[in-house]
Amino acid sequence: MVFIFASDRCNSCKKAKTWLNLHQIKYQEKKLNTSQFKISDIDLILGYENIDFNKILSIRSNFFKKQKINLFSMSVAQIKQIIFQNPNILKKPIICDEKFIIIGYNKDDIRIFLLKMLRKYIIQKNINLRYNKDYNSAIKEYFEKIGNNNNF
């Protein structure tokens, strides 16, 4: 299962959800600034290899400028509590599954969540990933074929 941590007014979050929907990838959205967001979600995000507070926090945000917080002088529990109380300080979106996590929307990085068969189809058909209209048509064609069981 793919999880996306997002906020409603975030354009990158909208792009990521549009991409996931186009590729028919099932996901569960966890909206920041709602009761859906839990401390356990912060633990989940931090549980990935190579993920630390510097990678998930928007240190240049107004919150950090106004509060003058020194993360290095705080405990992990204190930082997690600040995130929980102010989830808008997280970079968005955060997208993860059992194996992978990406911070922010990047049209190349998000492909890590593609189904293996779809990835193979894109390579076999030599689909140009730069032209959205052609790419979108090819993806829709793939799902139509798979729905009709035409050699897939």
C-alpha positions in Angstrom: 0.0 0.0 0.0 1.2 3.5 -0.9 0.8 6.3 1.6 0.8 9.9 0.6 1.2 12.6 3.3 -0.2 15.8 1.8 -2.1 19.0 2.3 -5.0 20.4 0.2 -3.3 23.6 -1.0 -0.1 22.0 -2.1 0.4 21.9 -5.8 3.1 19.2 -5.7 0.7 17.1 -3.7 -2.0 17.5 -6.4 0.5 16.6 -9.1 1.5 13.4 -7.1 -2.1 12.3 -6.6 -2.9 13.0 -10.3 0.1 10.8 -11.3 -0.8 8.0 -8.9 -4.4 8.1 -10.2 -3.3 8.0 -13.8 -1.2 5.0 -13.1 -4.0 3.3 -11.1 -1.8 3.0 -8.1 -3.9 2.6 -5.0 -2.9 4.8 -2.2 -4.1 6.1 1.2 -3.9 9.8 1.7 -3.0 11.1 5.1 -3.9 14.8 5.3 -1.6 16.8 7.4 -3.3 19.3 9.8 -6.1 16.8 10.5 -6.7 14.1 13.0 -5.5 11.5 10.4 -1.9 12.5 11.1 -0.4 10.7 14.0 2.9 10.5 15.9 3.1 6.9 14.5 3.2 8.4 11.0 6.3 10.4 11.9 7.8 7.2 13.1 6.9 5.5 9.9 8.5 8.2 7.8 11.7 8.2 9.9 11.9 4.5 9.8 13.3 4.5 6.2 17.0 4.2 5.6 18.7 7.5 4.9 15.7 9.6 6.1 16.3 12.1 8.9 14.8 15.3 10.1 16.9 17.4 7.7 15.3 15.6 4.7 11.7 15.9 5.8 11.6 19.3 7.4 11.2 22.6 5.5 13.9 24.3 7.6 13.5 27.6 5.6 9.8 27.8 6.4 8.4 30.8 8.3 7.9 28.6 11.4 11.6 28.0 11.8 12.5 31.6 11.1 10.0 32.9 13.7 10.6 30.4 16.4 14.4 30.3 16.0 14.5 26.6 16.8 17.8 24.9 17.0 17.1 21.2 16.1 20.5 20.1 17.3 19.7 21.1 20.8 16.5 19.1 21.0 15.7 15.5 21.6 14.1 13.3 18.9 10.9 13.2 21.0 10.8 17.0 21.2 11.3 17.3 17.4 8.6 14.7 16.7 6.2 16.7 19.0 6.9 19.9 17.1 6.2 18.1 13.8 3.0 16.6 15.2 1.8 20.0 16.4 3.0 21.8 13.2 2.8 19.3 10.3 3.0 22.2 7.8 6.8 22.2 8.5 7.1 18.9 6.7 8.2 18.9 3.0 5.3 17.8 0.9 4.3 15.4 -0.4 5.8 12.5 1.3 5.1 9.3 -0.6 6.0 5.8 0.7 5.3 2.1 0.5 6.8 -0.9 2.1 10.2 -0.4 0.4 10.5 3.2 -0.9 10.0 6.7 0.2 10.3 10.0 -1.7 10.1 13.5 -0.3 8.5 16.1 -2.6 7.1 15.5 -6.1 9.6 14.7 -8.9 8.2 13.1 -12.1 11.2 10.9 -12.4 11.5 9.8 -8.8 7.8 8.9 -8.4 8.2 6.2 -11.1 9.7 4.0 -8.4 6.1 3.1 -7.5 5.1 1.9 -11.0 4.0 -1.7 -11.4 6.7 -3.8 -12.9 4.5 -4.8 -15.9 3.7 -1.2 -16.6 7.4 -0.2 -16.4 8.2 -3.1 -18.9 5.4 -1.9 -21.2 6.7 1.7 -21.2 10.2 0.4 -22.1 9.0 -2.0 -24.8 6.8 0.6 -26.5 9.6 3.2 -26.2 7.1 5.7 -24.8 8.5 9.2 -24.7 8.2 10.3 -21.1 8.6 14.0 -21.9 5.3 14.6 -23.8 2.4 14.4 -21.4 -0.3 13.9 -24.0 1.4 10.9 -25.6 2.4 9.5 -22.3 -1.0 9.8 -20.8 -2.6 8.1 -23.9 -0.1 5.3 -23.7 -0.8 4.7 -20.1 -4.6 4.7 -20.7 -4.1 2.2 -23.6 -2.1 -0.1 -21.3 -4.9 -0.2 -18.7 -7.5 -0.7 -21.4 -5.5 -3.7 -22.7 -4.9 -5.1 -19.3 -8.6 -4.8 -18.6 -9.4 -6.7 -21.8 -6.7 -9.3 -21.0 -5.0 -8.9 -24.3 -1.8 -10.8 -23.7 -1.1 -9.2 -20.3 
